[in-house]
Amino acid sequence: RARRRADARAPLRDALELARRCGAAELARRAHDELAATGEKVRRYTPIGVESLTPSERRVAELAAGGMTNRQIAQTRFLTVKTIETHLSSVYDKLGIRSRRQLPAALGEPARPAADAG
């Protein structure tokens, strides 16, 4: 912004990489946009974290985080249980989590008590 574009590129590259590693999606997008504004040739922005989920993955993840079983989600979404399992597997990979219990935190929702998970 101070017309020192070349000087800004290295710190912005570092910021972009660090933000992506930390899962700071909004900060990563901002660093990407600022780096592009310096005239740097940048790849198309690839979403990270929750914003990388497809709409269908997001809906399935929210239902699972809300305590529904795979069978209940499948019935609600008019999908097969296998499709729900595939979506959840993809969600876990994209969010860097390993279990259903981690979904609420990964989605930015408050954790539900175990009794509600029924």
Backbone bond lengths (Angstrom), bond angles and torsions (degrees), N, CA, C in turn:
res aa  C-N    CA-C-N  psi(-1)  N-CA   C-N-CA  omega(-1)  CA-C   N-CA-C  phi
1 R - - - 1.457 - - 1.530 110.68 -
2 A 1.321 116.81 -23.04 1.469 121.41 179.01 1.523 110.63 -93.92
3 R 1.323 116.46 22.65 1.457 123.54 179.54 1.533 112.37 61.31
4 R 1.328 114.92 33.18 1.466 120.71 176.21 1.530 107.62 -121.84
5 R 1.317 114.49 56.55 1.459 121.15 -173.87 1.523 113.12 -57.10
6 A 1.321 116.98 -47.29 1.473 120.19 -177.64 1.526 110.54 -60.51
7 D 1.335 117.35 -38.77 1.468 120.73 179.48 1.526 112.03 -68.50
8 A 1.308 116.92 -27.23 1.467 121.08 -176.40 1.526 112.55 -81.07
9 R 1.317 117.58 -20.79 1.468 119.68 -172.30 1.526 114.07 -62.67
10 A 1.311 118.56 -48.52 1.476 120.49 -177.20 1.530 111.66 -61.79
11 P 1.344 119.25 -48.83 1.469 118.01 177.98 1.529 113.09 -63.37
12 L 1.322 117.60 -33.55 1.461 120.26 178.01 1.527 111.48 -69.64
13 R 1.335 117.19 -38.04 1.469 120.23 175.52 1.528 110.00 -60.99
14 D 1.345 115.24 -45.35 1.468 120.32 178.57 1.528 110.89 -61.79
15 A 1.322 116.04 -43.63 1.470 120.77 -179.76 1.522 111.06 -62.74
16 L 1.319 116.47 -41.62 1.462 120.83 179.40 1.530 110.56 -62.11
17 E 1.319 116.83 -46.97 1.465 120.02 -179.24 1.526 111.08 -64.69
18 L 1.312 117.51 -43.70 1.463 120.98 -179.42 1.528 111.25 -64.74
19 A 1.319 117.09 -43.31 1.467 120.97 179.79 1.524 110.41 -62.30
20 R 1.327 117.37 -41.03 1.462 120.17 179.06 1.522 110.85 -65.53
21 R 1.338 117.16 -42.79 1.470 120.34 179.54 1.521 111.76 -63.32
22 C 1.326 116.66 -33.47 1.465 121.20 -178.65 1.530 112.40 -85.92
23 G 1.313 116.91 -7.77 1.461 120.08 -179.61 1.521 113.31 78.79
24 A 1.324 116.80 18.73 1.465 121.20 179.87 1.533 108.46 -85.29
25 A 1.321 115.59 81.88 1.461 122.01 -171.36 1.519 113.19 -58.63
26 E 1.313 118.17 -48.00 1.468 120.61 -177.00 1.532 110.97 -66.07
27 L 1.313 116.42 -40.66 1.463 120.50 178.43 1.529 110.51 -66.53
28 A 1.322 117.45 -38.38 1.465 121.14 178.02 1.525 110.35 -63.24
29 R 1.321 116.33 -43.48 1.473 119.80 178.88 1.534 110.83 -62.53
30 R 1.311 115.48 -41.52 1.477 119.39 -179.36 1.533 110.74 -65.44
31 A 1.340 116.47 -42.99 1.471 119.93 178.31 1.524 110.13 -63.37
32 H 1.321 116.74 -40.18 1.465 121.37 177.35 1.527 110.79 -59.84
33 D 1.328 116.28 -48.10 1.466 120.97 -178.81 1.527 111.52 -64.49
34 E 1.323 116.52 -40.35 1.467 120.18 178.96 1.530 110.81 -66.78
35 L 1.329 116.13 -39.40 1.458 120.07 178.01 1.521 110.24 -63.17
36 A 1.313 117.09 -42.05 1.467 120.89 177.09 1.530 110.49 -63.08
37 A 1.329 116.84 -35.87 1.469 120.74 -179.70 1.526 112.32 -66.90
38 T 1.330 117.57 -20.58 1.469 120.41 177.94 1.521 111.52 -78.79
39 G 1.330 115.88 -7.62 1.456 120.04 -178.22 1.514 112.58 97.92
40 E 1.319 117.10 -1.67 1.473 121.68 177.42 1.527 109.01 -65.39
41 K 1.317 115.75 137.77 1.459 119.90 174.60 1.520 107.07 -79.24
42 V 1.321 116.12 113.27 1.459 121.04 -178.15 1.519 109.01 -118.29
43 R 1.317 114.73 150.33 1.462 119.81 174.77 1.515 108.75 -69.08
44 R 1.320 114.18 162.08 1.461 119.46 175.55 1.522 108.05 -58.12
45 Y 1.321 117.16 141.68 1.457 121.54 -178.45 1.520 110.47 -66.08
46 T 1.316 116.31 129.50 1.463 121.96 176.85 1.518 107.92 -105.82
47 P 1.317 117.91 119.28 1.459 120.53 -178.95 1.526 112.22 -59.71
48 I 1.333 115.29 153.61 1.456 121.61 176.87 1.522 108.71 -130.24
49 G 1.308 115.97 162.99 1.459 120.61 176.34 1.512 112.40 61.56
50 V 1.312 116.38 -145.28 1.460 122.33 -175.87 1.523 111.73 -58.12
51 E 1.322 117.09 -35.53 1.462 118.53 -178.03 1.524 112.72 -70.13
52 S 1.336 117.94 -11.34 1.458 120.46 177.57 1.527 112.45 -83.62
53 L 1.325 117.17 -10.48 1.462 120.65 -179.35 1.525 111.02 -73.56
54 T 1.328 115.07 142.14 1.463 119.34 173.51 1.534 107.18 -72.83
55 P 1.326 118.25 161.26 1.470 119.17 177.97 1.528 112.85 -56.09
56 S 1.332 117.09 -39.28 1.462 120.03 179.73 1.529 111.12 -67.52
57 E 1.322 116.71 -43.27 1.468 120.32 176.72 1.523 110.92 -60.39
58 R 1.311 116.13 -41.36 1.465 120.39 -179.13 1.534 110.73 -63.37
59 R 1.332 117.55 -45.00 1.468 120.84 179.24 1.517 111.34 -61.39
60 V 1.334 116.49 -45.16 1.466 120.85 179.47 1.522 110.14 -63.35
61 A 1.321 117.57 -43.77 1.461 121.40 180.00 1.525 111.03 -62.39
62 E 1.314 117.38 -41.64 1.467 120.58 179.68 1.523 111.29 -64.84
63 L 1.339 116.86 -40.19 1.458 120.01 178.36 1.531 110.63 -66.76
64 A 1.321 116.56 -41.00 1.467 120.46 178.13 1.523 110.38 -65.44
65 A 1.323 117.09 -41.21 1.468 121.01 178.36 1.526 110.61 -64.92
66 G 1.322 116.07 -27.94 1.459 121.07 178.72 1.518 113.67 -78.96
67 G 1.316 116.66 -1.91 1.454 119.70 174.65 1.512 115.96 104.56
68 M 1.324 118.33 1.16 1.462 120.07 -179.52 1.530 110.54 -76.56
69 T 1.324 116.63 147.55 1.456 121.42 175.17 1.525 109.27 -78.84
70 N 1.334 115.75 166.43 1.469 119.35 177.63 1.526 110.96 -59.85
71 R 1.317 116.89 -40.48 1.469 120.87 179.38 1.534 110.56 -62.98
72 Q 1.327 117.26 -44.53 1.471 120.66 179.10 1.524 111.08 -62.72
73 I 1.330 115.95 -41.92 1.473 119.78 178.96 1.522 109.66 -63.34
74 A 1.326 116.65 -44.29 1.471 121.22 179.92 1.520 110.73 -58.36
75 Q 1.324 117.02 -43.75 1.461 120.72 179.83 1.521 111.34 -66.64
76 T 1.317 116.40 -41.12 1.464 121.20 -179.98 1.527 112.18 -65.21
77 R 1.343 116.05 -40.41 1.472 121.37 -175.37 1.532 112.52 -93.27
78 F 1.358 117.45 -1.00 1.460 121.62 -177.66 1.530 111.50 58.10
79 L 1.339 114.79 45.54 1.458 122.68 178.67 1.520 108.63 -126.71
80 T 1.332 116.55 169.55 1.458 119.70 176.33 1.524 109.31 -83.06
81 V 1.325 115.68 159.03 1.462 120.69 176.82 1.525 109.24 -61.19
82 K 1.333 117.50 -38.23 1.466 121.78 178.70 1.529 110.87 -60.29
83 T 1.322 117.70 -40.35 1.469 121.03 177.89 1.524 110.40 -63.58
84 I 1.321 116.93 -40.26 1.463 120.98 178.36 1.526 109.37 -63.87
85 E 1.325 116.77 -43.62 1.460 120.54 178.34 1.528 111.06 -61.01
86 T 1.324 116.56 -40.58 1.465 121.28 178.90 1.530 110.45 -64.49
87 H 1.327 116.39 -45.40 1.473 120.09 178.05 1.523 110.79 -60.10
88 L 1.324 116.95 -46.41 1.468 119.74 -178.48 1.521 111.83 -65.06
89 S 1.308 117.26 -38.03 1.466 120.57 176.72 1.529 110.29 -60.52
90 S 1.317 116.07 -43.97 1.461 121.10 178.42 1.535 110.86 -64.70
91 V 1.328 116.11 -41.43 1.470 121.42 178.29 1.524 110.26 -60.21
92 Y 1.334 116.41 -46.81 1.468 120.48 -179.68 1.525 110.35 -59.70
93 D 1.331 117.25 -43.48 1.466 120.73 178.84 1.521 111.77 -62.27
94 K 1.326 115.90 -47.79 1.465 120.14 -176.95 1.523 112.77 -66.28
95 L 1.332 116.55 -33.34 1.466 120.12 -178.11 1.523 112.71 -92.94
96 G 1.323 116.35 -5.71 1.458 120.14 178.82 1.524 113.01 67.59
97 I 1.327 116.00 36.71 1.462 120.34 179.05 1.519 109.02 -118.40
98 R 1.348 115.68 169.73 1.458 119.24 -176.20 1.520 113.63 -123.83
99 S 1.332 117.73 -8.29 1.465 117.62 -177.75 1.521 111.78 -146.81
100 R 1.306 113.64 163.28 1.459 122.93 178.54 1.529 111.17 -62.24
101 R 1.322 116.53 -33.65 1.471 120.59 179.92 1.525 112.89 -62.75
102 Q 1.317 116.60 -24.66 1.461 121.01 -179.45 1.527 112.62 -84.42
103 L 1.324 117.41 -10.06 1.466 120.85 -176.29 1.528 114.23 -58.43
104 P 1.343 119.68 -49.97 1.466 117.95 -177.40 1.526 113.04 -55.74
105 A 1.319 117.02 -46.06 1.472 119.92 179.99 1.525 110.66 -64.84
106 A 1.326 117.05 -41.99 1.462 120.77 -179.11 1.522 112.04 -65.59
107 L 1.331 116.15 -30.55 1.467 120.60 178.55 1.522 112.06 -87.29
108 G 1.328 115.95 -5.87 1.461 120.01 -179.58 1.515 112.92 81.37
109 E 1.332 116.44 25.88 1.462 121.48 179.54 1.513 108.84 -109.44
110 P 1.327 117.73 154.55 1.461 119.56 176.38 1.522 110.39 -67.03
111 A 1.321 116.32 146.54 1.468 121.17 179.30 1.528 109.49 -68.36
112 R 1.328 115.38 143.88 1.461 121.00 177.71 1.513 109.21 -96.17
113 P 1.315 118.44 145.58 1.452 120.27 175.73 1.528 110.70 -61.77
114 A 1.331 117.02 148.88 1.468 121.83 -177.04 1.528 111.95 -57.62
115 A 1.310 118.29 -33.58 1.468 121.51 -179.02 1.527 111.76 -63.51
116 D 1.338 117.46 -29.14 1.469 121.38 179.83 1.514 112.47 -79.05
117 A 1.332 117.39 -15.79 1.466 120.25 -173.24 1.524 111.92 -73.06
118 G 1.330 119.71 -12.79 1.415 130.52 -175.99 1.409 122.14 -26.02
